[in-house]
Amino acid sequence: MDLEKILQTEIGLSKRETKIYLALLKLGQTTTGPLSAKSTIASSKVYQSLSSLEEKGLASHVVKGKTKYYQGEEPKKIISMFKERERAIKEAVKELEKKKAELKSKSSVELFEGIKAIKNLLIDLSDSAEKEQWRGFGNVDNISSKEMSDFYEWWGNQKENVKLSNINILSSKNEKIFKERYKKYMNKMKGKFYFSKHYFPHDIAIIKNNVIIMHLTETPIAILIENKEFANNYKKFFDELLVGAKTL
């Protein structure tokens, strides 16, 4: 085992600190003279590294007469170092998460162009949905086109892969063609489906604090709006539509 490499790359000691610490463990209580010789570190550099090792809890000294005698602390102190470092990192992560939460509480709007970009957006949102229910409504006007047919089939597979709980309200305008497709691809069209007499200008989905407005045409685009109040209002709107909708 290459102890020097481990102490430097894993523990974070400098090259000089590593040589001096290993020398201390071999010599026991010692003065700087023998320590310099054993570690092959110049005396002028030994004091600086000893001070650093003492700060890290890996070395200590006693004074006898007017002479300082140094000794290396037990190697298990390294575990204590890591526990303290872990505690500090956990505290730092908490602060970072607070900052991220503060950022998330703010509003944001993003535009996504093209099927690939929209798929990546839906993957990100569905992967992070956790137990949140996905609410979606739209007209599926273009369900018969090859590209959109492939897209809806892909979306059904993605929902199944992440076990996404989802409920959908579709315009009764396209009820017949949707039912025909549902019978054909029943195993791939995951979720609950309802029909409403209302016409929806776009495909719209709500998940957590996000509202996604999708215009799925030959040049598809999607707008992601992240705002808690905005999303909650859409959830209320969706739930009201659901009351008058009929099941598939």
C-alpha positions as CSV (number, residue, x, y, z in Angstrom):
1,M,0.0,0.0,0.0
2,D,1.4,3.4,-1.0
3,L,0.8,5.3,2.3
4,E,2.4,8.5,1.0
5,K,0.0,8.6,-2.0
6,I,-3.0,7.9,0.2
7,L,-2.1,10.5,2.7
8,Q,-1.7,13.1,0.0
9,T,-4.5,12.3,-2.4
10,E,-7.2,11.0,0.1
11,I,-6.3,12.7,3.3
12,G,-5.1,16.0,1.8
13,L,-1.7,16.3,3.3
14,S,1.1,18.0,1.4
15,K,4.2,16.1,0.4
16,R,6.2,17.6,3.2
17,E,3.5,17.0,5.8
18,T,3.3,13.4,4.7
19,K,7.0,12.8,5.0
20,I,7.1,14.4,8.4
21,Y,4.1,12.6,9.8
22,L,5.4,9.2,8.7
23,A,8.8,10.1,10.3
24,L,7.1,11.1,13.5
25,L,5.3,7.7,13.7
26,K,8.6,5.9,13.2
27,L,10.7,8.1,15.6
28,G,8.2,8.6,18.4
29,Q,8.9,11.7,20.5
30,T,11.7,13.6,18.9
31,T,13.3,17.0,18.2
32,T,13.5,18.7,14.8
33,G,17.1,17.5,14.1
34,P,16.4,13.8,13.8
35,L,13.0,14.5,12.3
36,S,14.7,16.6,9.5
37,A,17.1,13.8,8.8
38,K,14.5,11.0,8.9
39,S,12.1,12.9,6.6
40,T,14.8,14.4,4.4
41,I,13.1,17.7,4.8
42,A,15.2,20.8,5.4
43,S,15.1,22.1,9.0
44,S,13.8,25.5,7.8
45,K,10.7,23.7,6.3
46,V,10.1,21.3,9.2
47,Y,8.7,23.9,11.6
48,Q,6.1,25.1,9.1
49,S,4.9,21.6,8.4
50,L,4.8,20.7,12.1
51,S,2.7,23.7,12.8
52,S,0.3,22.6,10.0
53,L,0.1,19.1,11.3
54,E,-0.7,20.3,14.8
55,E,-3.5,22.4,13.4
56,K,-4.9,19.3,11.8
57,G,-4.6,17.3,15.0
58,L,-2.0,14.9,13.6
59,A,1.0,16.1,15.7
60,S,1.6,17.7,19.1
61,H,4.6,18.8,21.2
62,V,5.8,19.1,24.8
63,V,8.5,21.4,26.1
64,K,11.3,19.9,28.2
65,G,13.6,22.5,29.5
66,K,13.8,24.8,26.6
67,T,13.5,22.2,23.9
68,K,10.4,21.2,22.0
69,Y,9.8,17.5,21.5
70,Y,7.3,16.5,18.8
71,Q,5.3,13.4,18.3
72,G,2.8,12.1,15.8
73,E,-0.8,11.5,17.0
74,E,-2.5,8.2,16.6
75,P,-3.5,7.4,13.0
76,K,-7.1,6.9,14.0
77,K,-7.2,10.7,14.5
78,I,-7.5,10.8,10.7
79,I,-10.9,9.2,11.0
80,S,-11.9,12.0,13.4
81,M,-10.6,14.5,10.8
82,F,-12.9,13.0,8.2
83,K,-15.9,13.0,10.6
84,E,-15.3,16.7,11.3
85,R,-14.9,17.3,7.6
86,E,-18.1,15.4,6.9
87,R,-20.0,17.5,9.5
88,A,-18.7,20.7,7.9
89,I,-19.6,19.4,4.4
90,K,-23.1,18.5,5.6
91,E,-23.6,22.0,7.1
92,A,-22.3,23.5,3.8
93,V,-24.7,21.3,1.8
94,K,-27.7,22.5,4.0
95,E,-26.8,26.1,3.3
96,L,-26.4,25.4,-0.4
97,E,-29.8,23.6,-0.5
98,K,-31.3,26.7,1.2
99,K,-29.9,28.9,-1.5
100,K,-31.2,26.5,-4.2
101,A,-34.6,26.5,-2.6
102,E,-34.6,30.3,-2.5
103,L,-33.8,30.3,-6.2
104,K,-36.6,27.8,-6.9
105,S,-39.1,29.9,-5.1
106,K,-38.6,32.6,-7.7
107,S,-40.3,32.6,-11.1
108,S,-38.7,31.5,-14.3
109,V,-39.7,31.1,-17.9
110,E,-37.8,28.9,-20.4
111,L,-38.4,28.2,-24.1
112,F,-37.7,24.8,-25.6
113,E,-37.7,24.2,-29.4
114,G,-37.8,20.9,-31.2
115,I,-39.0,17.4,-30.2
116,K,-35.6,16.5,-28.7
117,A,-35.5,19.5,-26.4
118,I,-39.1,18.9,-25.4
119,K,-38.4,15.2,-24.7
120,N,-35.4,16.2,-22.5
121,L,-37.7,18.6,-20.6
122,L,-40.3,16.0,-20.0
123,I,-37.7,13.5,-18.9
124,D,-36.3,15.9,-16.3
125,L,-39.8,16.8,-15.0
126,S,-41.1,13.2,-14.8
127,D,-37.9,11.9,-13.3
128,S,-38.2,14.4,-10.5
129,A,-41.9,14.2,-10.0
130,E,-41.6,11.7,-7.0
131,K,-45.2,11.1,-5.8
132,E,-46.6,14.2,-7.4
133,Q,-49.5,13.7,-9.9
134,W,-49.0,14.9,-13.4
135,R,-52.0,16.8,-14.7
136,G,-52.3,17.2,-18.5
137,F,-55.0,18.5,-20.9
138,G,-55.1,19.2,-24.6
139,N,-56.7,18.4,-27.9
140,V,-54.4,15.9,-29.5
141,D,-55.3,17.4,-32.8
142,N,-52.2,16.0,-34.5
143,I,-52.3,12.5,-33.0
144,S,-52.7,11.0,-36.4
145,S,-49.4,12.4,-37.7
146,K,-46.4,10.0,-37.7
147,E,-44.1,12.3,-35.8
148,M,-46.6,13.1,-33.1
149,S,-47.8,9.5,-32.9
150,D,-44.3,8.5,-32.2
151,F,-43.9,11.2,-29.6
152,Y,-47.1,10.2,-27.7
153,E,-46.0,6.6,-27.8
154,W,-42.6,7.6,-26.4
155,W,-44.2,9.7,-23.7
156,G,-46.4,6.7,-22.7
157,N,-43.2,4.6,-22.3
158,Q,-41.5,7.3,-20.3
159,K,-44.5,7.6,-17.9
160,E,-44.4,3.8,-17.4
161,N,-40.6,3.8,-16.8
162,V,-40.8,6.3,-14.0
163,K,-44.1,5.1,-12.7
164,L,-45.6,8.5,-13.1
165,S,-49.1,9.0,-11.7
166,N,-50.9,11.0,-14.4
167,I,-54.4,12.1,-15.3
168,N,-55.4,13.7,-18.6
169,I,-58.3,15.7,-19.9
170,L,-58.8,15.7,-23.7
171,S,-61.1,17.7,-25.9
172,S,-64.1,15.6,-26.9
173,K,-63.6,17.0,-30.4
174,N,-61.0,14.2,-31.0
175,E,-62.7,11.6,-28.8
176,K,-63.3,9.2,-31.6
177,I,-59.8,9.1,-33.1
178,F,-58.3,8.9,-29.6
179,K,-60.4,5.9,-28.6
180,E,-59.5,4.1,-31.8
181,R,-55.8,4.7,-31.0
182,Y,-56.3,3.8,-27.4
183,K,-57.7,0.4,-28.4
184,K,-54.7,-0.2,-30.6
185,Y,-52.0,1.0,-28.2
186,M,-53.8,0.4,-24.9
187,N,-50.7,-1.0,-23.2
188,K,-48.6,2.0,-24.1
189,M,-51.0,4.8,-23.3
190,K,-50.5,4.9,-19.5
191,G,-52.6,7.1,-17.2
192,K,-56.3,8.0,-16.7
193,F,-58.1,9.8,-19.5
194,Y,-61.2,12.0,-19.5
195,F,-63.0,14.0,-22.2
196,S,-64.2,17.6,-21.9
197,K,-66.5,19.6,-24.1
198,H,-63.9,22.4,-23.9
199,Y,-61.4,23.2,-26.7
200,F,-57.8,23.7,-25.5
201,P,-55.5,25.8,-27.6
202,H,-52.4,23.8,-26.6
203,D,-51.2,20.7,-24.7
204,I,-50.7,21.9,-21.1
205,A,-49.3,20.0,-18.2
206,I,-48.8,20.8,-14.5
207,I,-46.4,19.2,-12.2
208,K,-45.2,20.5,-8.8
209,N,-44.6,24.3,-9.3
210,N,-44.3,23.9,-13.1
211,V,-46.7,24.6,-15.9
212,I,-45.6,23.4,-19.4
213,I,-47.4,24.8,-22.4
214,M,-46.6,22.7,-25.6
215,H,-47.4,23.6,-29.2
216,L,-46.9,20.3,-30.9
217,T,-46.8,21.1,-34.6
218,E,-44.3,20.6,-37.4
219,T,-42.0,23.0,-35.5
220,P,-42.8,22.1,-31.9
221,I,-42.1,24.4,-29.0
222,A,-42.7,24.2,-25.3
223,I,-42.7,26.9,-22.6
224,L,-41.8,26.0,-19.0
225,I,-43.2,28.4,-16.4
226,E,-42.0,27.8,-12.9
227,N,-44.1,29.7,-10.3
228,K,-45.9,28.1,-7.4
229,E,-49.0,30.4,-7.4
230,F,-49.3,30.1,-11.2
231,A,-49.1,26.3,-11.0
232,N,-51.6,26.1,-8.2
233,N,-54.1,28.2,-10.1
234,Y,-53.7,25.8,-13.1
235,K,-54.2,22.8,-10.8
236,K,-57.5,24.3,-9.5
237,F,-58.6,25.0,-13.1
238,F,-57.8,21.4,-14.0
239,D,-59.7,20.0,-11.1
240,E,-62.7,22.1,-11.9
241,L,-62.6,20.8,-15.5
242,L,-62.4,17.3,-14.2
243,V,-65.7,17.6,-12.4
244,G,-67.6,17.9,-15.7
245,A,-65.5,15.6,-17.8
246,K,-66.5,12.0,-18.7
247,T,-64.2,9.0,-18.4
248,L,-62.7,7.1,-21.3
